Amino acid sequence: MARDGKTGRFSKQELGKHFNSLAATAITKRIVVKCFYYLVICSMAFVFLYPFLTMVITSVMTDSDLINITVKWIPSELKWSNYKIAFNQLSYRRYFFNSLIIAGLSTVGHVLSCALIGYGFARYTFKLSGPLFALVILSMLVPVQTIIFPMYIQYSKMGWLDSYKPLIVPTFFGYGLNGAFFIFLFRQFFKSLPKEMEEAARLDGCGPLRTFFRIMLPMSKSSVLVATVLSFVWHWNDYFEPNIYIRTPAKRVLPSLLPSLYALLNSEDAMELVMEDGGFTFNNAMLMAGTFLVILPVLIVYSVLQKQFMEGVERSGLAGM
Protein backbone atom coordinates (compact mmCIF):
# COMPACT_ATOMS: atom_id res chain seq x y z
CA MET A 1 0.00 0.00 0.00
CA ALA A 2 1.19 3.48 -0.85
CA ARG A 3 0.98 6.35 1.62
CA ASP A 4 -0.51 9.74 0.87
CA GLY A 5 2.35 12.09 -0.11
CA LYS A 6 0.89 15.05 1.82
CA THR A 7 -0.10 13.45 5.10
CA GLY A 8 2.07 10.30 5.07
CA ARG A 9 -0.94 8.19 6.01
CA PHE A 10 -2.81 5.41 4.24
CA SER A 11 -6.05 6.34 2.56
CA LYS A 12 -9.35 4.96 3.83
CA GLN A 13 -9.86 2.94 0.67
CA GLU A 14 -6.45 1.30 0.99
CA LEU A 15 -7.04 0.54 4.68
CA GLY A 16 -10.43 -0.96 3.84
CA LYS A 17 -8.95 -3.16 1.15
CA HIS A 18 -6.19 -4.27 3.52
CA PHE A 19 -8.59 -5.22 6.33
CA ASN A 20 -10.89 -6.98 3.87
CA SER A 21 -8.00 -9.07 2.58
CA LEU A 22 -6.99 -9.95 6.16
CA ALA A 23 -10.58 -10.93 6.98
CA ALA A 24 -10.85 -13.04 3.83
CA THR A 25 -7.56 -14.78 4.70
CA ALA A 26 -8.76 -15.51 8.24
CA ILE A 27 -12.09 -16.88 6.97
CA THR A 28 -10.27 -19.06 4.45
CA LYS A 29 -8.02 -20.45 7.17
CA ARG A 30 -11.01 -21.24 9.38
CA ILE A 31 -12.77 -23.00 6.50
CA VAL A 32 -9.67 -25.06 5.72
CA VAL A 33 -9.20 -26.01 9.38
CA LYS A 34 -12.86 -26.98 9.73
CA CYS A 35 -12.77 -29.03 6.53
CA PHE A 36 -9.67 -30.85 7.75
CA TYR A 37 -11.28 -31.39 11.16
CA TYR A 38 -14.46 -32.87 9.68
CA LEU A 39 -12.42 -34.99 7.26
CA VAL A 40 -10.51 -36.54 10.18
CA ILE A 41 -13.69 -37.07 12.21
CA CYS A 42 -15.54 -38.68 9.29
CA SER A 43 -12.57 -40.92 8.55
CA MET A 44 -12.40 -42.10 12.15
CA ALA A 45 -16.17 -42.57 12.29
CA PHE A 46 -16.08 -44.68 9.15
CA VAL A 47 -13.38 -46.92 10.63
CA PHE A 48 -15.62 -47.64 13.63
CA LEU A 49 -18.87 -47.83 11.66
CA TYR A 50 -17.59 -49.98 8.81
CA PRO A 51 -18.05 -53.36 10.60
CA PHE A 52 -21.50 -52.32 11.81
CA LEU A 53 -22.62 -51.14 8.36
CA THR A 54 -21.29 -54.34 6.80
CA MET A 55 -23.24 -56.42 9.30
CA VAL A 56 -26.51 -54.55 8.75
CA ILE A 57 -26.29 -54.54 4.95
CA THR A 58 -25.27 -58.20 4.76
CA SER A 59 -28.13 -59.20 7.08
CA VAL A 60 -30.76 -58.24 4.48
CA MET A 61 -29.06 -59.73 1.42
CA THR A 62 -30.49 -62.55 -0.65
CA ASP A 63 -28.60 -65.70 -1.58
CA SER A 64 -27.79 -64.31 -5.03
CA ASP A 65 -26.44 -61.05 -3.56
CA LEU A 66 -24.10 -62.96 -1.25
CA ILE A 67 -22.38 -64.73 -4.13
CA ASN A 68 -22.45 -61.72 -6.46
CA ILE A 69 -19.12 -59.89 -6.12
CA THR A 70 -20.58 -56.74 -7.66
CA VAL A 71 -23.05 -56.33 -4.78
CA LYS A 72 -21.30 -54.64 -1.88
CA TRP A 73 -23.35 -51.85 -0.30
CA ILE A 74 -26.72 -51.84 -2.08
CA PRO A 75 -28.60 -55.19 -2.12
CA SER A 76 -30.79 -55.88 -5.09
CA GLU A 77 -33.58 -56.91 -2.72
CA LEU A 78 -34.14 -56.58 1.03
CA LYS A 79 -34.72 -60.00 2.55
CA TRP A 80 -36.18 -59.32 6.01
CA SER A 81 -37.00 -62.99 6.53
CA ASN A 82 -33.35 -63.48 7.50
CA TYR A 83 -34.17 -61.91 10.86
CA LYS A 84 -37.09 -64.26 11.42
CA ILE A 85 -34.89 -67.28 10.74
CA ALA A 86 -32.12 -65.98 13.01
CA PHE A 87 -34.70 -65.18 15.71
CA ASN A 88 -35.93 -68.77 15.67
CA GLN A 89 -32.45 -70.30 15.52
CA LEU A 90 -31.35 -68.29 18.55
CA SER A 91 -34.49 -69.17 20.57
CA TYR A 92 -34.39 -65.46 21.16
CA ARG A 93 -37.20 -65.07 23.70
CA ARG A 94 -35.81 -67.61 26.15
CA TYR A 95 -32.19 -66.49 26.08
CA PHE A 96 -33.11 -62.82 25.93
CA PHE A 97 -34.61 -63.02 29.41
CA ASN A 98 -31.56 -64.95 30.68
CA SER A 99 -29.30 -62.13 29.51
CA LEU A 100 -31.69 -59.50 30.83
CA ILE A 101 -31.73 -61.05 34.31
CA ILE A 102 -27.94 -61.19 34.52
CA ALA A 103 -27.32 -57.74 33.03
CA GLY A 104 -30.15 -56.06 34.96
CA LEU A 105 -29.37 -57.46 38.42
CA SER A 106 -25.62 -57.03 37.94
CA THR A 107 -26.14 -53.40 36.98
CA VAL A 108 -28.23 -52.74 40.09
CA GLY A 109 -25.57 -54.40 42.24
CA HIS A 110 -22.74 -52.42 40.69
CA VAL A 111 -24.47 -49.05 40.99
CA LEU A 112 -25.47 -49.49 44.64
CA SER A 113 -22.28 -51.10 45.95
CA CYS A 114 -19.74 -49.13 43.92
CA ALA A 115 -21.43 -45.83 44.73
CA LEU A 116 -21.29 -46.65 48.46
CA ILE A 117 -17.68 -47.84 48.32
CA GLY A 118 -16.61 -44.86 46.22
CA TYR A 119 -18.31 -42.52 48.70
CA GLY A 120 -16.42 -44.18 51.56
CA PHE A 121 -13.07 -43.73 49.84
CA ALA A 122 -13.88 -40.13 48.93
CA ARG A 123 -15.19 -38.87 52.28
CA TYR A 124 -13.66 -41.03 55.02
CA THR A 125 -10.04 -41.45 56.04
CA PHE A 126 -9.41 -44.74 57.80
CA LYS A 127 -6.51 -47.05 58.40
CA LEU A 128 -5.12 -48.57 55.20
CA SER A 129 -7.55 -46.54 53.07
CA GLY A 130 -4.70 -45.61 50.71
CA PRO A 131 -3.39 -49.15 50.19
CA LEU A 132 -6.93 -50.49 49.81
CA PHE A 133 -7.74 -47.96 47.11
CA ALA A 134 -4.43 -48.81 45.43
CA LEU A 135 -5.57 -52.45 45.36
CA VAL A 136 -8.82 -51.32 43.74
CA ILE A 137 -6.88 -49.51 41.02
CA LEU A 138 -4.57 -52.50 40.63
CA SER A 139 -7.55 -54.80 40.08
CA MET A 140 -8.50 -52.65 37.09
CA LEU A 141 -5.26 -53.75 35.43
CA VAL A 142 -5.69 -57.48 36.09
CA PRO A 143 -7.71 -59.29 33.39
CA VAL A 144 -10.27 -61.75 34.67
CA GLN A 145 -8.71 -64.46 32.49
CA THR A 146 -5.63 -64.50 34.73
CA ILE A 147 -7.59 -65.26 37.91
CA ILE A 148 -10.39 -67.37 36.48
CA PHE A 149 -8.96 -70.66 37.85
CA PRO A 150 -8.95 -69.67 41.55
CA MET A 151 -12.36 -68.04 41.09
CA TYR A 152 -13.71 -71.20 39.50
CA ILE A 153 -12.38 -73.34 42.36
CA GLN A 154 -13.83 -70.94 44.94
CA TYR A 155 -17.29 -70.90 43.37
CA SER A 156 -17.16 -74.67 42.93
CA LYS A 157 -16.58 -75.13 46.68
CA MET A 158 -19.47 -72.76 47.36
CA GLY A 159 -21.76 -74.76 45.06
CA TRP A 160 -22.45 -71.81 42.76
CA LEU A 161 -21.46 -73.39 39.47
CA ASP A 162 -24.08 -73.75 36.75
CA SER A 163 -26.00 -70.82 38.21
CA TYR A 164 -26.10 -67.05 37.85
CA LYS A 165 -24.67 -66.43 41.34
CA PRO A 166 -21.00 -66.05 40.26
CA LEU A 167 -22.11 -63.38 37.79
CA ILE A 168 -24.55 -61.45 40.00
CA VAL A 169 -23.63 -61.79 43.68
CA PRO A 170 -20.07 -60.30 43.44
CA THR A 171 -21.47 -57.11 41.92
CA PHE A 172 -23.34 -56.35 45.17
CA PHE A 173 -19.96 -56.26 46.93
CA GLY A 174 -18.24 -53.94 44.45
CA TYR A 175 -16.58 -56.76 42.54
CA GLY A 176 -17.66 -58.44 39.32
CA LEU A 177 -17.07 -57.24 35.79
CA ASN A 178 -15.12 -53.91 35.89
CA GLY A 179 -16.36 -53.13 39.39
CA ALA A 180 -13.11 -51.35 40.24
CA PHE A 181 -13.70 -48.86 37.44
CA PHE A 182 -17.11 -47.89 38.85
CA ILE A 183 -15.62 -47.46 42.34
CA PHE A 184 -13.03 -45.12 40.86
CA LEU A 185 -15.75 -43.28 38.92
CA PHE A 186 -17.89 -42.60 42.01
CA ARG A 187 -14.90 -41.73 44.18
CA GLN A 188 -13.76 -39.04 41.76
CA PHE A 189 -17.26 -37.60 41.57
CA PHE A 190 -17.86 -37.49 45.32
CA LYS A 191 -14.44 -35.90 45.92
CA SER A 192 -15.50 -33.01 43.68
CA LEU A 193 -18.56 -32.19 45.82
CA PRO A 194 -18.31 -29.63 48.67
CA LYS A 195 -18.38 -31.07 52.19
CA GLU A 196 -20.71 -28.34 53.44
CA MET A 197 -23.74 -30.31 52.26
CA GLU A 198 -22.85 -33.26 54.46
CA GLU A 199 -22.13 -30.97 57.40
CA ALA A 200 -25.59 -29.41 56.99
CA ALA A 201 -27.12 -32.89 56.84
CA ARG A 202 -25.38 -33.86 60.09
CA LEU A 203 -26.72 -30.72 61.76
CA ASP A 204 -30.20 -31.82 60.69
CA GLY A 205 -29.66 -35.18 62.39
CA CYS A 206 -28.83 -37.35 59.36
CA GLY A 207 -26.49 -40.26 59.90
CA PRO A 208 -23.86 -41.38 57.36
CA LEU A 209 -26.11 -43.84 55.51
CA ARG A 210 -29.08 -41.51 55.46
CA THR A 211 -26.86 -38.69 54.20
CA PHE A 212 -25.59 -40.93 51.44
CA PHE A 213 -28.95 -42.27 50.24
CA ARG A 214 -30.99 -39.09 50.72
CA ILE A 215 -28.51 -36.41 49.63
CA MET A 216 -25.30 -37.64 48.01
CA LEU A 217 -26.64 -40.45 45.82
CA PRO A 218 -29.41 -38.30 44.24
CA MET A 219 -26.78 -35.67 43.47
CA SER A 220 -24.68 -38.22 41.58
CA LYS A 221 -27.27 -38.85 38.86
CA SER A 222 -24.71 -38.26 36.12
CA SER A 223 -22.30 -40.86 37.52
CA VAL A 224 -25.16 -43.28 38.22
CA LEU A 225 -26.31 -43.00 34.62
CA VAL A 226 -22.80 -43.58 33.25
CA ALA A 227 -22.29 -46.58 35.52
CA THR A 228 -25.73 -47.98 34.63
CA VAL A 229 -25.19 -47.79 30.87
CA LEU A 230 -21.63 -49.14 30.95
CA SER A 231 -22.43 -51.93 33.40
CA PHE A 232 -25.46 -53.05 31.41
CA VAL A 233 -23.56 -53.01 28.12
CA TRP A 234 -20.54 -54.85 29.52
CA HIS A 235 -22.62 -57.53 31.24
CA TRP A 236 -24.86 -58.00 28.23
CA ASN A 237 -21.88 -58.47 25.90
CA ASP A 238 -19.91 -60.63 28.32
CA TYR A 239 -19.19 -64.00 26.81
CA PHE A 240 -16.24 -65.32 28.78
CA GLU A 241 -17.51 -65.71 32.36
CA PRO A 242 -21.02 -67.01 31.56
CA ASN A 243 -19.43 -69.60 29.30
CA ILE A 244 -17.15 -70.70 32.16
CA TYR A 245 -19.69 -70.97 34.95
CA ILE A 246 -22.88 -72.00 33.12
CA ARG A 247 -23.20 -75.50 31.72
CA THR A 248 -26.94 -76.09 31.34
CA PRO A 249 -27.98 -75.04 27.79
CA ALA A 250 -31.28 -73.55 29.01
CA LYS A 251 -29.39 -71.12 31.28
CA ARG A 252 -27.06 -69.75 28.61
CA VAL A 253 -27.03 -66.11 27.47
CA LEU A 254 -27.46 -64.66 24.00
CA PRO A 255 -23.78 -63.86 23.17
CA SER A 256 -22.81 -67.46 23.98
CA LEU A 257 -25.15 -68.69 21.23
CA LEU A 258 -23.35 -66.92 18.40
CA PRO A 259 -20.65 -69.64 18.09
CA SER A 260 -23.43 -72.17 17.55
CA LEU A 261 -24.65 -70.08 14.61
CA TYR A 262 -21.13 -70.04 13.16
CA ALA A 263 -20.99 -73.81 13.61
CA LEU A 264 -24.38 -74.09 11.91
CA LEU A 265 -23.06 -72.07 8.99
CA ASN A 266 -20.15 -74.45 8.47
CA SER A 267 -21.85 -77.75 9.28
CA GLU A 268 -23.39 -79.77 6.47
CA ASP A 269 -25.39 -81.96 8.87
CA ALA A 270 -26.86 -78.94 10.64
CA MET A 271 -27.79 -77.31 7.34
CA GLU A 272 -29.57 -80.46 6.20
CA LEU A 273 -31.62 -80.50 9.40
CA VAL A 274 -32.54 -76.87 8.93
CA MET A 275 -33.54 -77.45 5.33
CA GLU A 276 -35.77 -80.35 6.31
CA ASP A 277 -37.40 -78.25 9.01
CA GLY A 278 -37.94 -74.94 7.24
CA GLY A 279 -36.93 -75.35 3.63
CA PHE A 280 -33.97 -72.96 3.66
CA THR A 281 -30.19 -73.04 3.86
CA PHE A 282 -28.53 -71.14 6.68
CA ASN A 283 -26.21 -68.54 5.16
CA ASN A 284 -24.00 -65.62 6.11
CA ALA A 285 -26.86 -63.12 5.87
CA MET A 286 -28.81 -65.00 8.54
CA LEU A 287 -25.68 -65.11 10.68
CA MET A 288 -25.31 -61.32 10.46
CA ALA A 289 -29.00 -60.94 11.29
CA GLY A 290 -28.52 -63.05 14.41
CA THR A 291 -25.50 -60.98 15.42
CA PHE A 292 -27.52 -57.78 15.02
CA LEU A 293 -30.35 -59.21 17.15
CA VAL A 294 -27.89 -59.98 19.93
CA ILE A 295 -26.57 -56.41 20.12
CA LEU A 296 -29.95 -54.77 19.44
CA PRO A 297 -30.91 -54.26 23.15
CA VAL A 298 -27.60 -52.51 23.76
CA LEU A 299 -28.17 -50.22 20.78
CA ILE A 300 -31.65 -49.36 22.04
CA VAL A 301 -30.41 -48.55 25.54
CA TYR A 302 -27.65 -46.32 24.23
CA SER A 303 -29.91 -44.62 21.67
CA VAL A 304 -32.47 -43.73 24.34
CA LEU A 305 -29.88 -42.51 26.87
CA GLN A 306 -27.29 -41.11 24.48
CA LYS A 307 -27.69 -37.45 25.40
CA GLN A 308 -27.83 -38.08 29.14
CA PHE A 309 -24.91 -40.49 28.88
CA MET A 310 -22.64 -37.97 27.15
CA GLU A 311 -23.59 -35.29 29.68
CA GLY A 312 -22.85 -37.74 32.48
CA VAL A 313 -19.42 -38.52 31.02
CA GLU A 314 -18.58 -34.81 30.96
CA ARG A 315 -19.82 -34.18 34.51
CA SER A 316 -18.12 -37.28 35.87
CA GLY A 317 -14.75 -36.13 34.59
CA LEU A 318 -14.22 -39.10 32.27
CA ALA A 319 -13.91 -36.89 29.20
CA GLY A 320 -10.55 -35.59 30.36
CA MET A 321 -9.08 -38.97 31.25
C-alpha positions as CSV (number, residue, x, y, z in Angstrom):
1,M,0.0,0.0,0.0
2,A,1.2,3.5,-0.9
3,R,1.0,6.3,1.6
4,D,-0.5,9.7,0.9
5,G,2.3,12.1,-0.1
6,K,0.9,15.1,1.8
7,T,-0.1,13.4,5.1
8,G,2.1,10.3,5.1
9,R,-0.9,8.2,6.0
10,F,-2.8,5.4,4.2
11,S,-6.0,6.3,2.6
12,K,-9.3,5.0,3.8
13,Q,-9.9,2.9,0.7
14,E,-6.5,1.3,1.0
15,L,-7.0,0.5,4.7
16,G,-10.4,-1.0,3.8
17,K,-8.9,-3.2,1.1
18,H,-6.2,-4.3,3.5
19,F,-8.6,-5.2,6.3
20,N,-10.9,-7.0,3.9
21,S,-8.0,-9.1,2.6
22,L,-7.0,-10.0,6.2
23,A,-10.6,-10.9,7.0
24,A,-10.8,-13.0,3.8
25,T,-7.6,-14.8,4.7
26,A,-8.8,-15.5,8.2
27,I,-12.1,-16.9,7.0
28,T,-10.3,-19.1,4.4
29,K,-8.0,-20.4,7.2
30,R,-11.0,-21.2,9.4
31,I,-12.8,-23.0,6.5
32,V,-9.7,-25.1,5.7
33,V,-9.2,-26.0,9.4
34,K,-12.9,-27.0,9.7
35,C,-12.8,-29.0,6.5
36,F,-9.7,-30.9,7.7
37,Y,-11.3,-31.4,11.2
38,Y,-14.5,-32.9,9.7
39,L,-12.4,-35.0,7.3
40,V,-10.5,-36.5,10.2
41,I,-13.7,-37.1,12.2
42,C,-15.5,-38.7,9.3
43,S,-12.6,-40.9,8.5
44,M,-12.4,-42.1,12.2
45,A,-16.2,-42.6,12.3
46,F,-16.1,-44.7,9.1
47,V,-13.4,-46.9,10.6
48,F,-15.6,-47.6,13.6
49,L,-18.9,-47.8,11.7
50,Y,-17.6,-50.0,8.8
51,P,-18.1,-53.4,10.6
52,F,-21.5,-52.3,11.8
53,L,-22.6,-51.1,8.4
54,T,-21.3,-54.3,6.8
55,M,-23.2,-56.4,9.3
56,V,-26.5,-54.5,8.7
57,I,-26.3,-54.5,5.0
58,T,-25.3,-58.2,4.8
59,S,-28.1,-59.2,7.1
60,V,-30.8,-58.2,4.5
61,M,-29.1,-59.7,1.4
62,T,-30.5,-62.5,-0.6
63,D,-28.6,-65.7,-1.6
64,S,-27.8,-64.3,-5.0
65,D,-26.4,-61.1,-3.6
66,L,-24.1,-63.0,-1.2
67,I,-22.4,-64.7,-4.1
68,N,-22.4,-61.7,-6.5
69,I,-19.1,-59.9,-6.1
70,T,-20.6,-56.7,-7.7
71,V,-23.0,-56.3,-4.8
72,K,-21.3,-54.6,-1.9
73,W,-23.3,-51.8,-0.3
74,I,-26.7,-51.8,-2.1
75,P,-28.6,-55.2,-2.1
76,S,-30.8,-55.9,-5.1
77,E,-33.6,-56.9,-2.7
78,L,-34.1,-56.6,1.0
79,K,-34.7,-60.0,2.5
80,W,-36.2,-59.3,6.0
81,S,-37.0,-63.0,6.5
82,N,-33.3,-63.5,7.5
83,Y,-34.2,-61.9,10.9
84,K,-37.1,-64.3,11.4
85,I,-34.9,-67.3,10.7
86,A,-32.1,-66.0,13.0
87,F,-34.7,-65.2,15.7
88,N,-35.9,-68.8,15.7
89,Q,-32.5,-70.3,15.5
90,L,-31.4,-68.3,18.6
91,S,-34.5,-69.2,20.6
92,Y,-34.4,-65.5,21.2
93,R,-37.2,-65.1,23.7
94,R,-35.8,-67.6,26.1
95,Y,-32.2,-66.5,26.1
96,F,-33.1,-62.8,25.9
97,F,-34.6,-63.0,29.4
98,N,-31.6,-64.9,30.7
99,S,-29.3,-62.1,29.5
100,L,-31.7,-59.5,30.8
101,I,-31.7,-61.0,34.3
102,I,-27.9,-61.2,34.5
103,A,-27.3,-57.7,33.0
104,G,-30.1,-56.1,35.0
105,L,-29.4,-57.5,38.4
106,S,-25.6,-57.0,37.9
107,T,-26.1,-53.4,37.0
108,V,-28.2,-52.7,40.1
109,G,-25.6,-54.4,42.2
110,H,-22.7,-52.4,40.7
111,V,-24.5,-49.1,41.0
112,L,-25.5,-49.5,44.6
113,S,-22.3,-51.1,45.9
114,C,-19.7,-49.1,43.9
115,A,-21.4,-45.8,44.7
116,L,-21.3,-46.6,48.5
117,I,-17.7,-47.8,48.3
118,G,-16.6,-44.9,46.2
119,Y,-18.3,-42.5,48.7
120,G,-16.4,-44.2,51.6
121,F,-13.1,-43.7,49.8
122,A,-13.9,-40.1,48.9
123,R,-15.2,-38.9,52.3
124,Y,-13.7,-41.0,55.0
125,T,-10.0,-41.5,56.0
126,F,-9.4,-44.7,57.8
127,K,-6.5,-47.0,58.4
128,L,-5.1,-48.6,55.2
129,S,-7.5,-46.5,53.1
130,G,-4.7,-45.6,50.7
131,P,-3.4,-49.2,50.2
132,L,-6.9,-50.5,49.8
133,F,-7.7,-48.0,47.1
134,A,-4.4,-48.8,45.4
135,L,-5.6,-52.4,45.4
136,V,-8.8,-51.3,43.7
137,I,-6.9,-49.5,41.0
138,L,-4.6,-52.5,40.6
139,S,-7.5,-54.8,40.1
140,M,-8.5,-52.7,37.1
141,L,-5.3,-53.7,35.4
142,V,-5.7,-57.5,36.1
143,P,-7.7,-59.3,33.4
144,V,-10.3,-61.7,34.7
145,Q,-8.7,-64.5,32.5
146,T,-5.6,-64.5,34.7
147,I,-7.6,-65.3,37.9
148,I,-10.4,-67.4,36.5
149,F,-9.0,-70.7,37.8
150,P,-8.9,-69.7,41.6
151,M,-12.4,-68.0,41.1
152,Y,-13.7,-71.2,39.5
153,I,-12.4,-73.3,42.4
154,Q,-13.8,-70.9,44.9
155,Y,-17.3,-70.9,43.4
156,S,-17.2,-74.7,42.9
157,K,-16.6,-75.1,46.7
158,M,-19.5,-72.8,47.4
159,G,-21.8,-74.8,45.1
160,W,-22.4,-71.8,42.8
161,L,-21.5,-73.4,39.5
162,D,-24.1,-73.8,36.7
163,S,-26.0,-70.8,38.2
164,Y,-26.1,-67.0,37.8
165,K,-24.7,-66.4,41.3
166,P,-21.0,-66.1,40.3
167,L,-22.1,-63.4,37.8
168,I,-24.6,-61.4,40.0
169,V,-23.6,-61.8,43.7
170,P,-20.1,-60.3,43.4
171,T,-21.5,-57.1,41.9
172,F,-23.3,-56.4,45.2
173,F,-20.0,-56.3,46.9
174,G,-18.2,-53.9,44.4
175,Y,-16.6,-56.8,42.5
176,G,-17.7,-58.4,39.3
177,L,-17.1,-57.2,35.8
178,N,-15.1,-53.9,35.9
179,G,-16.4,-53.1,39.4
180,A,-13.1,-51.4,40.2
181,F,-13.7,-48.9,37.4
182,F,-17.1,-47.9,38.9
183,I,-15.6,-47.5,42.3
184,F,-13.0,-45.1,40.9
185,L,-15.7,-43.3,38.9
186,F,-17.9,-42.6,42.0
187,R,-14.9,-41.7,44.2
188,Q,-13.8,-39.0,41.8
189,F,-17.3,-37.6,41.6
190,F,-17.9,-37.5,45.3
191,K,-14.4,-35.9,45.9
192,S,-15.5,-33.0,43.7
193,L,-18.6,-32.2,45.8
194,P,-18.3,-29.6,48.7
195,K,-18.4,-31.1,52.2
196,E,-20.7,-28.3,53.4
197,M,-23.7,-30.3,52.3
198,E,-22.8,-33.3,54.5
199,E,-22.1,-31.0,57.4
200,A,-25.6,-29.4,57.0
201,A,-27.1,-32.9,56.8
202,R,-25.4,-33.9,60.1
203,L,-26.7,-30.7,61.8
204,D,-30.2,-31.8,60.7
205,G,-29.7,-35.2,62.4
206,C,-28.8,-37.3,59.4
207,G,-26.5,-40.3,59.9
208,P,-23.9,-41.4,57.4
209,L,-26.1,-43.8,55.5
210,R,-29.1,-41.5,55.5
211,T,-26.9,-38.7,54.2
212,F,-25.6,-40.9,51.4
213,F,-28.9,-42.3,50.2
214,R,-31.0,-39.1,50.7
215,I,-28.5,-36.4,49.6
216,M,-25.3,-37.6,48.0
217,L,-26.6,-40.5,45.8
218,P,-29.4,-38.3,44.2
219,M,-26.8,-35.7,43.5
220,S,-24.7,-38.2,41.6
221,K,-27.3,-38.9,38.9
222,S,-24.7,-38.3,36.1
223,S,-22.3,-40.9,37.5
224,V,-25.2,-43.3,38.2
225,L,-26.3,-43.0,34.6
226,V,-22.8,-43.6,33.2
227,A,-22.3,-46.6,35.5
228,T,-25.7,-48.0,34.6
229,V,-25.2,-47.8,30.9
230,L,-21.6,-49.1,31.0
231,S,-22.4,-51.9,33.4
232,F,-25.5,-53.0,31.4
233,V,-23.6,-53.0,28.1
234,W,-20.5,-54.9,29.5
235,H,-22.6,-57.5,31.2
236,W,-24.9,-58.0,28.2
237,N,-21.9,-58.5,25.9
238,D,-19.9,-60.6,28.3
239,Y,-19.2,-64.0,26.8
240,F,-16.2,-65.3,28.8
241,E,-17.5,-65.7,32.4
242,P,-21.0,-67.0,31.6
243,N,-19.4,-69.6,29.3
244,I,-17.1,-70.7,32.2
245,Y,-19.7,-71.0,35.0
246,I,-22.9,-72.0,33.1
247,R,-23.2,-75.5,31.7
248,T,-26.9,-76.1,31.3
249,P,-28.0,-75.0,27.8
250,A,-31.3,-73.6,29.0
251,K,-29.4,-71.1,31.3
252,R,-27.1,-69.7,28.6
253,V,-27.0,-66.1,27.5
254,L,-27.5,-64.7,24.0
255,P,-23.8,-63.9,23.2
256,S,-22.8,-67.5,24.0
257,L,-25.1,-68.7,21.2
258,L,-23.3,-66.9,18.4
259,P,-20.7,-69.6,18.1
260,S,-23.4,-72.2,17.6
261,L,-24.6,-70.1,14.6
262,Y,-21.1,-70.0,13.2
263,A,-21.0,-73.8,13.6
264,L,-24.4,-74.1,11.9
265,L,-23.1,-72.1,9.0
266,N,-20.1,-74.4,8.5
267,S,-21.9,-77.7,9.3
268,E,-23.4,-79.8,6.5
269,D,-25.4,-82.0,8.9
270,A,-26.9,-78.9,10.6
271,M,-27.8,-77.3,7.3
272,E,-29.6,-80.5,6.2
273,L,-31.6,-80.5,9.4
274,V,-32.5,-76.9,8.9
275,M,-33.5,-77.5,5.3
276,E,-35.8,-80.4,6.3
277,D,-37.4,-78.2,9.0
278,G,-37.9,-74.9,7.2
279,G,-36.9,-75.4,3.6
280,F,-34.0,-73.0,3.7
281,T,-30.2,-73.0,3.9
282,F,-28.5,-71.1,6.7
283,N,-26.2,-68.5,5.2
284,N,-24.0,-65.6,6.1
285,A,-26.9,-63.1,5.9
286,M,-28.8,-65.0,8.5
287,L,-25.7,-65.1,10.7
288,M,-25.3,-61.3,10.5
289,A,-29.0,-60.9,11.3
290,G,-28.5,-63.1,14.4
291,T,-25.5,-61.0,15.4
292,F,-27.5,-57.8,15.0
293,L,-30.3,-59.2,17.1
294,V,-27.9,-60.0,19.9
295,I,-26.6,-56.4,20.1
296,L,-30.0,-54.8,19.4
297,P,-30.9,-54.3,23.1
298,V,-27.6,-52.5,23.8
299,L,-28.2,-50.2,20.8
300,I,-31.7,-49.4,22.0
301,V,-30.4,-48.6,25.5
302,Y,-27.6,-46.3,24.2
303,S,-29.9,-44.6,21.7
304,V,-32.5,-43.7,24.3
305,L,-29.9,-42.5,26.9
306,Q,-27.3,-41.1,24.5
307,K,-27.7,-37.4,25.4
308,Q,-27.8,-38.1,29.1
309,F,-24.9,-40.5,28.9
310,M,-22.6,-38.0,27.2
311,E,-23.6,-35.3,29.7
312,G,-22.9,-37.7,32.5
313,V,-19.4,-38.5,31.0
314,E,-18.6,-34.8,31.0
315,R,-19.8,-34.2,34.5
316,S,-18.1,-37.3,35.9
317,G,-14.7,-36.1,34.6
318,L,-14.2,-39.1,32.3
319,A,-13.9,-36.9,29.2
320,G,-10.6,-35.6,30.4
321,M,-9.1,-39.0,31.2
